[in-house]
Amino acid sequence: MKLMLTCDEATAICDKNQYGEASITEKISLTFHLLICKYCKKYTKQNNLMTRLFGQFLTHCDETHALSEEDKTEIEKNLKKELKKN
């Protein structure tokens, strides 16, 4: 298990973790990296926020399906609200 990750490795694992694809050893390595790297910690926090905000609009769709203007406005409003908190 590689304990010390580069920031590039950490963000890649963070992305994998969002979709449940990171192994337990990758998660442990990421946790240690986040303890010492404020930039990757911020990236992870923002990544989780984006997943949470956009996740509510995910559906199985065909190519003709798109977000309505109302949905786009709601996403933008929620994103601005969350960014003000940080």
C-alpha positions in Angstrom: 0.0 0.0 0.0 1.4 3.4 -1.0 0.8 5.7 1.9 2.2 9.0 0.4 0.3 10.0 -2.7 0.9 12.9 -5.1 -1.9 15.4 -5.5 -2.6 14.0 -8.9 -3.0 10.4 -7.5 -5.2 11.7 -4.7 -7.6 13.5 -7.0 -7.8 10.5 -9.2 -8.7 8.3 -6.2 -11.2 11.0 -5.0 -12.9 10.8 -8.3 -13.0 7.0 -8.2 -14.3 7.1 -4.7 -17.2 9.2 -5.8 -18.5 6.3 -7.9 -17.6 3.6 -5.4 -14.7 2.3 -7.4 -11.8 3.0 -5.0 -10.3 0.1 -3.1 -10.0 0.1 0.6 -6.2 0.7 0.4 -6.8 3.6 -2.0 -9.3 5.1 0.5 -6.9 4.8 3.4 -4.1 6.4 1.3 -6.4 9.2 0.3 -7.4 9.8 4.0 -3.8 10.2 5.0 -3.1 12.5 2.1 -6.1 14.7 3.0 -4.8 15.1 6.5 -1.8 16.9 5.2 -3.0 18.6 1.9 -5.4 21.4 2.3 -5.8 21.7 -1.5 -6.9 18.1 -2.1 -9.1 18.3 1.0 -10.8 21.3 -0.6 -11.0 19.5 -4.0 -12.7 16.5 -2.3 -15.2 18.7 -0.5 -16.1 20.5 -3.8 -16.3 17.2 -5.6 -18.7 15.8 -3.0 -20.8 19.0 -3.3 -21.0 18.8 -7.0 -22.0 15.1 -6.9 -24.7 15.9 -4.3 -26.1 18.9 -6.2 -26.1 17.3 -9.6 -27.0 13.8 -8.4 -30.6 14.9 -7.6 -31.1 15.6 -11.3 -29.7 12.3 -12.6 -32.1 10.0 -14.4 -31.8 7.3 -17.0 -32.4 9.1 -20.2 -32.1 9.0 -23.9 -30.4 11.6 -26.1 -33.6 13.7 -26.3 -33.7 14.3 -22.6 -32.2 17.5 -21.2 -32.4 19.6 -18.0 -35.2 22.1 -18.1 -34.4 25.8 -17.6 -36.0 25.5 -14.2 -33.7 22.7 -13.2 -30.7 24.6 -14.5 -31.7 27.7 -12.4 -32.2 25.5 -9.4 -28.7 23.9 -9.7 -27.1 27.4 -10.2 -29.0 28.7 -7.1 -27.9 25.8 -5.0 -24.3 26.0 -6.1 -24.1 29.7 -5.3 -25.6 29.1 -1.9 -23.2 26.3 -1.1 -20.2 28.3 -2.3 -21.1 31.2 -0.1 -21.0 28.8 2.9 -17.4 27.9 2.1 
